[in-house]
Amino acid sequence: MTKKAEGTKHEGDLKGRNALYLWSFVAVNLTVFLSVTVGRSFPGSLRSIGQWWPQVSAKNGIIAVFIPIAVIVLAGLLSDASKARLVFWRWHDPLPGCRAFSNLLERDPRIDVKVLTSKHGKFPRSPSAQNALWYRFYREHKTKPMVWYAHRVYLLTRDLAAVAACFAVLFPLGAVAARLDWRTVSFYAAALIVQYAIIATAARNYGYSFVLDVLSEECATCRTTSA
């Protein structure tokens, strides 16, 4: 198998594995939404779900079906840069590779800066140039197990953060449409915002780890070629 074919196989497997987690996340949030709009509390068992499920009105059912579809469509319309903005809370140059050499490089003891500069020279300072150089390293090491796994986890948590951000907007609107009282809507909206903030923070950390894993692999390669 060629290196290109192997990379395509890894990327396809990565997307397939992440899709299962994304849909599971959507299903859990949909269950919570229905329990809030119908039962006013999260069902503790499958039996309790069976008890309140018949109470779902046609309007609530339409809302419940429409929101996950709208979220998946909206998440699909978001570009990588837009999803990165939701994770890193930066409007300009949000991709983690944009700070690979100016902010992240010296955080990881695995990376010998002198070894990298001896081969690649002085590192760029502009965010776009940093991301371009880092991405070149990534292309060389994307099939390495550590890099592939780091990429997978980052993409998963990044997409979860994008979906959670959509939920934080659309589910409270759905609760308002279901005519819940403002206290319930406010508490539910706050819980969804906290969910988004937690996932975005995790995605941010995984994104930085992904960048550093690529640099670590490049550093190891530089040591090998210079030996």
QUITA-V302495 format. One line per field, one symbol per residue. phi: phi as a letter, one per 30 degrees, with the letter a starting at -180 (. if undefined). psi: psi as a letter, one per 40 degrees, with the letter a starting at -180 (. if undefined). burial: # if it has 16 or more other ideal C-beta (glycine too) atoms within 10 Angstrom, else .. A space follows every 10 residues. Layout:
BEGIN
phi = ???
psi = ???
burial = ???
END
This chain:
BEGIN
phi = .ddddddddd dddedddded dddddddddd ddeddddcci adddaddddd dceddddddd dddddddddd ddddddddde ddddddcchb dchdddddbd cdbceddcdd ccddddddcc idddcdeddd dddddddedd bdcdeddddd dddddddddd ddddddddcd ddddddddid dddddddddd ddddeddddd dddddddddd eddddddddd ddddddd
psi = hidddddddd dddddddddd dddddddddd ddddddddee ihheiddddd dedeehiddd dddddddddd dddddddhid dddddddefh dhfehdeefd dddddedhee hhddddddde ahiididddd dddddddddd edehdddddd dddddddddd dddddddddd dddddddefi iddddddddd dddddddddd dddddddddd dddddddddd ddddde.
burial = .........# #..#...#.. .#..##..## .########. ..#....... .........# ..##..##.. #...#..#.. ..######.. ..######## #..##..... #...##.... ..##..#..# #.##..##.. ####..##.# ########## ########.# ##.##..#.# ....#..##. .##.##..## .###.##### ########## ##.....
END
